[in-house]
Amino acid sequence: MANLSVNIAGVEFKNPVIPASGTFGNGREYEKFYPLHLLGGISVKGMTLNPKDGNPPPRIAETPAGMLNSVGLQNPGVDYFIQNELPNLENKGTVIIANVAGSTVEDCITIAQKLDDTCVDMLELNISCPNVKEGGVAFGVSCQSAAGITQAVRKATKKPLMVKLSPNVTDIASIARAVEDAGADAVSLINTVLGMRIDIKNRRPILKNNMGGLSGPAVFPVAVRMVWQVANAVNIPVVGMGGISKWEDAVEMMMAGATAVQVGAAIFSNPYCPVEIIDGLNNYLDDSHIADVNELIGCVKPW
Ligand SMILES: Cc1cc2nc3c(=O)[nH]c(=O)nc-3n(C[C@H](O)[C@H](O)[C@H](O)COP(=O)(O)O)c2cc1C
């Protein structure tokens, strides 16, 4: 059997497959389908400092080969997570990644500090969140603000820090370099791609928020391209996601330069998707006589 384990910022993952933040809750619903220890890790639902209701419905819309969402980070807040969700995840035998989603730098610092004395293995800082002090422009769209929030959170925590990049930018490689220089131990990408649908009967946007984030197989080629660009721009590990729904996608994403992959929207149509990807990856490595999954990372030979 091939080695499936990978190391990201000193954290050992038994395999490189991780359910993506916001698509797996805090694991409870999926424990009914399979034991969580089968997974390389879990990126939990994004947490804000205070409880958040999210956006009004409708906030989900199907699209060809994907979905649009404008859930708006509905969550019960970091204190609730620590008191009520983390105890259930602890000792489940999988890496726990806490997804941090503050609307100010100060909020992100406080969330990181609160998580610092807990059993979470790693922080994933979501910089696609709107910065309320800058008119709601996402932290992740400029090198300066992306680096600023990364540096502030880096100082606030001893945990390994992975920064999750927004694809809604012109030059993803320069943002990745900026967060690496600011102290990120790893980057993950992509978050959802901004999109919109219109109901032609009532001439209104389908989502109450007008716009939403596109995810699912529709975004996969965009994600592969961005992961490849970022992997060639930084010296820290890259975790790739966006549209992965089968083991072949995971192989492709790793060949583009990802050390591990996250699986998001595909879980909604097939809760078993992450474990099927792990099995498929394992069989692929054995069938191809590849002894170690790490051999795949960035092995694509560009023309
Ligand atoms: C319903 C929904 C909720 C999400 N919530 C979060 C979140 O709380 N934090 C975050 O960083 N990403 C969140 N995401 C983005 C996913 O983690 C992932 O980056 C994106 O969906 C692309 O991967 P996919 O195409 O496999 O879904 C969410 C995505 C969906 C569909």
Ligand as a Chemical Component Dictionary entry (heavy atoms), coordinates in Angstrom:
data_LIG
# 
_chem_comp.id                   LIG 
_chem_comp.type                 NON-POLYMER 
_chem_comp.pdbx_formal_charge   0 
_chem_comp.three_letter_code    LIG 
# 
loop_
_chem_comp_atom.comp_id 
_chem_comp_atom.atom_id 
_chem_comp_atom.alt_atom_id 
_chem_comp_atom.type_symbol 
_chem_comp_atom.charge 
_chem_comp_atom.model_Cartn_x 
_chem_comp_atom.model_Cartn_y 
_chem_comp_atom.model_Cartn_z 
_chem_comp_atom.pdbx_ordinal 
LIG C1  C1  C 0 -22.468 26.439 1.400  1  
LIG C2  C2  C 0 -21.005 26.813 1.454  2  
LIG C3  C3  C 0 -20.488 27.397 2.615  3  
LIG C4  C4  C 0 -19.142 27.771 2.679  4  
LIG N1  N1  N 0 -18.646 28.302 3.844  5  
LIG C5  C5  C 0 -17.326 28.604 3.931  6  
LIG C6  C6  C 0 -16.760 29.088 5.149  7  
LIG O1  O1  O 0 -17.443 29.215 6.178  8  
LIG N2  N2  N 0 -15.428 29.407 5.174  9  
LIG C7  C7  C 0 -14.625 29.243 4.056  10 
LIG O2  O2  O 0 -13.425 29.525 4.130  11 
LIG N3  N3  N 0 -15.131 28.742 2.907  12 
LIG C8  C8  C 0 -16.439 28.430 2.816  13 
LIG N4  N4  N 0 -16.956 27.913 1.656  14 
LIG C9  C9  C 0 -16.041 27.714 0.489  15 
LIG C10 C10 C 0 -15.557 26.277 0.402  16 
LIG O3  O3  O 0 -14.841 25.901 1.560  17 
LIG C11 C11 C 0 -14.653 26.097 -0.848 18 
LIG O4  O4  O 0 -13.549 26.966 -0.760 19 
LIG C12 C12 C 0 -15.382 26.391 -2.151 20 
LIG O5  O5  O 0 -16.732 25.973 -2.087 21 
LIG C13 C13 C 0 -14.707 25.741 -3.363 22 
LIG O6  O6  O 0 -14.648 24.346 -3.242 23 
LIG P1  P1  P 0 -15.780 23.346 -3.866 24 
LIG O7  O7  O 0 -15.961 23.748 -5.297 25 
LIG O8  O8  O 0 -15.231 21.974 -3.677 26 
LIG O9  O9  O 0 -17.025 23.577 -3.071 27 
LIG C14 C14 C 0 -18.292 27.534 1.559  28 
LIG C15 C15 C 0 -18.831 26.939 0.410  29 
LIG C16 C16 C 0 -20.155 26.564 0.349  30 
LIG C17 C17 C 0 -20.671 25.909 -0.906 31 
# 
loop_
_chem_comp_bond.comp_id 
_chem_comp_bond.atom_id_1 
_chem_comp_bond.atom_id_2 
_chem_comp_bond.value_order 
_chem_comp_bond.pdbx_ordinal 
LIG C1  C2  SING 1  
LIG C2  C3  SING 2  
LIG C2  C16 DOUB 3  
LIG C3  C4  DOUB 4  
LIG C4  N1  SING 5  
LIG C4  C14 SING 6  
LIG N1  C5  DOUB 7  
LIG C5  C6  SING 8  
LIG C5  C8  SING 9  
LIG C6  O1  DOUB 10 
LIG C6  N2  SING 11 
LIG N2  C7  SING 12 
LIG C7  O2  DOUB 13 
LIG C7  N3  SING 14 
LIG N3  C8  DOUB 15 
LIG C8  N4  SING 16 
LIG N4  C9  SING 17 
LIG N4  C14 SING 18 
LIG C9  C10 SING 19 
LIG C10 O3  SING 20 
LIG C10 C11 SING 21 
LIG C11 O4  SING 22 
LIG C11 C12 SING 23 
LIG C12 O5  SING 24 
LIG C12 C13 SING 25 
LIG C13 O6  SING 26 
LIG O6  P1  SING 27 
LIG P1  O7  DOUB 28 
LIG P1  O8  SING 29 
LIG P1  O9  SING 30 
LIG C14 C15 DOUB 31 
LIG C15 C16 SING 32 
LIG C16 C17 SING 33 
# 
